[in-house]
């Protein structure tokens, strides 16, 4: 029996939440049927998720949804700004290196 790779374990987890495509789900079902480690992982996930069966989904309050989207947008903008600062720093560093090389050559 070969140990499962991280990706395979992630597919097992995804299957429990219904997040796999049909072909992936079939592959995971085969692992569970033929691999003790896959069967054990699947059983542990199912036991852990069991209590959630009694919960009924509720709609997210509009204010919470808007707040969450606002936070996600702020994080994305911050990441973009950090990327621009990093790029600008690298450009200036490469320019300094290039200038230094040019001065040495000429």
PEPEWO-V497296 format. One record per pair of residues at least 24 apart in sequence whose ideal C-beta (glycine too) atoms are under 10 Angstrom apart, sorted by the first residue. I is the first residue (numbers start at 1). J is the second residue. Records with the same first field share a line. If there is no record, write none. Layout:
BEGIN
I->J / J
END
This chain:
BEGIN
1->34 / 35 / 36 / 37 / 38
2->35 / 37
3->35 / 37
4->31 / 35 / 37 / 38 / 41
8->35 / 37 / 38 / 41
9->37 / 38 / 41 / 45
11->38
12->37 / 38 / 39 / 41 / 42 / 44 / 45
13->41 / 42 / 45
15->42 / 45
16->41 / 42 / 45 / 46 / 48 / 49
17->45 / 49
END
